[in-house]
């Protein structure tokens, strides 16, 4: 039951990422030169996130047949659920910490990810506010 709740919460977080991101003018401005499609894997579920000029245009849930993406971020369901806690523990507080501890895997062309690292850190941390609202 707990795993099912985590999967439902994570699914909602990812699918609502576009609305959360596009409602933040500062984030859209930060990514104003960014046009990319990346794969976000939450356990066995894949999402294709398309960003155009800093706006999240689409978040499509897989499965996909040969999706076109620039880079992929892959982690387990539990790792993302821990990352999206309102105050995550050390090692899950930051994308780079997750990569360093090998909880998060980065594949593909890493240049757009690292060139816009702050954008992606802030984008993927947005569901924490939603998690905080649910825990109250």
N, C-alpha and C positions, 0 to 999 in steps of 0.2 A: 504494500500500500504506500509506503514512504517513497519507494522508487518511482511509482506511478505519479505521485504528487510532484516529485522533482522533475520528471519528464514533462508533465503538463505545464509546470511553471517555466521551465527552460524553453519549451516550445512557444509559450506565450511571450516570453521575453524577446526571443529572436524574431518572431513574426511581428511584434510591435516595435521593433527597432527603428523602422523607417519613420513612423509617427513621432517617436521620441526624438530622433535626430533632427528631423526637419522642423521641429518646433523650437529648436535651439539656434537662433540666428548666429551666435558666436561660433558654433560648431560648423555650420554651413560656410561661414566666412573663412574659417581655418582651412577647410578643404576645397576652397574655391578653384584651385588649379588641379584638382584630383578627378580623374575619370578612370574607373577601374571596376572590374567584376572579380569578386573573390569568393572562395568557397569556405563556408564556416560549418564545420562538422561538430555536432553535439552528440557524442556517442555514435550510434549507428545512423543518425538522422543528418542529412546534408541540406544545407541552405545555400543558395546562390544569391549573393548580395551585390546589387549593381548600384554604383555611385557615379553620379554625373555632376560635376562642378560643386561637389561637397554635399549634394542632396542625395539621400537614399531613394533611388527611383523604384527599386523593387527588391523584395525578399521572397524568393521562390523556394518552396520546400520540395526536396527530391522525393523519390529517386529520379535521377537524370540519366539520359543516354548521351554519353560523351559531352558533358557540359564544358563550356569555354570559360576558363578563369585564369587570372594572372598569378595568384598565389592562394594557398589554402592554409587555414588555421584549424588544427584538429586536436581535440581533447575529449576525454570521457565525459559522460553525463554528470558524474559526481564532481569532476574537476570544474566544469562550468558552473554547476550549482554552488560550489564553494566560492568561486570567483565572484558570483553575483550576490553573495550575502551582503547585507548593508555594511558590515565591517569584516572583510575576509581575513583569515589568519595569514601569517607570514608565508611567503611562497606562492600565495594565491591572490595577493593584493595588486599585482601588476602583470601585464602580459609578458614583459621581459623576465620577470621572476619565474613565471610558469615555463617559459622557454628554457631558462637556465637549469631548472630542476627537472626538465624533460617531461613535464606534465602536459605541455602544449607543444605541438609539432608544427613547424612552419615549413611549407613546401612551395616549390615554384619559384617565380621571379621575385626575389625579396626586395629589390630596389624600390618599388612603389610603397611597400610596407614601411621600410626604414626611412624613406624620404618624407613620409607622412605619419611617422610613428605617434606623435602626440594626438593627431586626429583619431587614429585607430584605438589608442588607449582610452580616449575620452568617449568615443563612439561605443565601444564594447563595455564600458563601465556604466553607461546610462541605465541599464536595467536594475542597477543597485538601488536607485531611488524608488523604482516600482516594488522591489523586494522589501524595502524599508516600510513602504506604505502598507503592504500586506501583513507585515509582522506586527503592526500596531493594533 
